[in-house]
Amino acid sequence: MPPALPSFDQARELLQNAKRIVILSHKNPDADSIGANLALREALENMGKEVTSACVDNPPDNCAFLHQASTYQKDFDPADFDLIVTVDCGGHKLMAFHEDKPELLDRNKTLLLNIDHHPSNDNFGTVNMVLPDAPATCFILFLFFTYCQWGITPTMATSLLLGLYYDTGSFQHTNTTATGLRIAGRLTALGADHARCIKELFHTHSLPQLHLWGRALERLSLNSKRAAITALTEADYHAVNAQKDDIAGLINYLGHASPAKFCVLLTEDWNGQIKGSMRTQDENIDLTAIASLFGGGGHKMAAGFTVQGHLVEKKVWSIN
């Protein structure tokens, strides 16, 4: 059993006392945010709670096979719920819902449980179950479920394993630990569909997705700081009939570029914003410091940001 943590006891009390709960995944959700949301939802529903999953964006295709993934709502009324839970939101801005529902950030008006693993988290909840050394939010929830002695069903185990695989890059990233590997083994023993998780995350790519990646790879360049940088515009998506989540996994692939020290992927999000994603394998580089310059955050070796604007290509002519 994991060690007792004050936030675990506080989180358990909030969840047990609430009857109607909404769980929020961050905008542009990934497998860790979706997996954590759906695993926690099933655990609470098994306790007789009324639970809703919500996100401003649809779950990515690689999560569509998860139990209840198709039931996400894109809006909700906070007044309908006793408790708000956020999963994998590295900062309050990633909820996105707070822009139209400011009461989500008012601790006098709403109870909010913040479950996350990002060092950049600004502890915006009534209770903050934030473990910055954890490799994934799904990792935290496995510890939490075990501590609370809540049963983990095969569908819950699959959701948790998918998130853990995603955020560790199938245990290729530096956040891979012996504990994480043991938890993956335990989840598999509990009935997680290991083969399906691997297939959906790493072995399934549509033709539009591959064409989109091709455009990004064609533009990839190395600057004087040894940063490998590329970009995708809204027009690129339309040209190859790609969807917004078709960039999933591309940033990790760009991280293999040699001799780059880190990589940057800039994409337009179709709403007048530019999303920046960064990865590095160099432990001497702190990407959160770079992301924070643009109001973003994340982890030392994997970070991101979002800014208003559009991408404009610039050509430089020179005489040698």
Secondary structure, DSSP 8 states (H G I E B T S, - for coil): -----HHHHHHHHHHHH-SEEEEEE-SS--HHHHHHHHHHHHHHHTTT-EEEEE-SS---GGGTTSTTGGG-BS---GGG-SEEEEES-SSGGGG-GGGT-GGGG-TTT--EEEEE--TT----SSEEEE-TTSS-HHHHHHHHHHHHT----HHHHHHHHHHHHHHHTTTTSTT--HHHHHHHHHHHHTT--HHHHHHHHHS---HHHHHHHHHHHHH-EE-TT-EEEEEE-HHHHHHHT--GGGGTTHHHHHTT-SS-SEEEEEEE-SSSEEEEEEEES-TT--HHHHHHTTT-EE-SSEEEEEEES-----------
